Amino acid sequence: MRWIVVESRDLVGLREFRLLHDTLRGPGFRLVATVPVTTNVAEFNDVKLLVYENLALQLPDSGRVRINFPYLGKSYDFTFPDAATQ
């Protein structure tokens, strides 16, 4: 996964949110954009979307990735035609 988008602050009180943010601030990721969220819900007025680039991205040589969604009972295949040049 090359791009990761997260909220600037924890909106639901998850302990894992801090771990995710600490990881994204580490050497393997780069903050590339901060997007303000416009809303009429006062609780979310100061929320931004943070877009990080995964600097350790490694696509498989085949350029094909299968993602399984067990809850849905489905899987999807994605092909990256320029994987060999990445």
N, C-alpha and C positions, 0 to 999 in steps of 0.2 A: 504494500500500500504506500503510495508516494505522498499523498496529502492526508493530513489529519485535521479535522475542524472540531474545536471544543468551545464551550462557553467560557467566558473570562472568570466566572465565579460559580461556585457550587449552588445550583438552584434547588436541589432536592435533599441535601444533607448526606451525601454518600461519602463514607470514609475513603473509598477508592479514588475519589475525585482528586484528592491531594496527591496521591501516589501517581496518578496519570499526569497531573501538572508538573510534578517534580521530574518525572521521566522526560516529558517534552522539553523541559528547560535544560536537559543534559546535552552532551556533545553530539548525540546522534540525530538531533533535530534542529531545524532553524525556523524561527518565526518569520513568516514572509508577508503576512497581512493581518491587520486588525480591522474588523468590520463592525461599526456600530449597529445595534439593533434598535429599530424604531417601533415603539409600541404604545398603546394607550393603557397598559397595565403598569401601574406605578412600581410594583415589585421588580419589574424587569427593566426599568428605565436606564440603569447604569450597566447593563449587560452588553458585552461585545462578543463577537465570534473571533476566535484566534485561529489562524491558518498556519499550520506547521508543515515543513517539508521533511520527509524522512531521508536523511543523508546516507543511510545504509541500505537503500533500496537495491534489491537484487532480484531481477526477474529471472525465471527459469530459462534455460537455454532454448527450450522449445517455444517459448513465448506464450505458453498456454497455462492457465491457472484454473483449477476447479475449486469452487467454494461450496461447501455443503451446509445446508440449512436443515438440521435434523428436526427442528420444531415444525417446519413447513413440510417436511418429507420431500424436499427437493434439493437439487444441486444445479449449479450454473457453471458453464465453462466460459472463460474469457480468453480471447486471443489478442496478443500484443504483436502486431506485425513487425515492428522495428526492435524487438527484444534483443536481437544479436548486436545492435549498435548502441545499446544503453550501457 
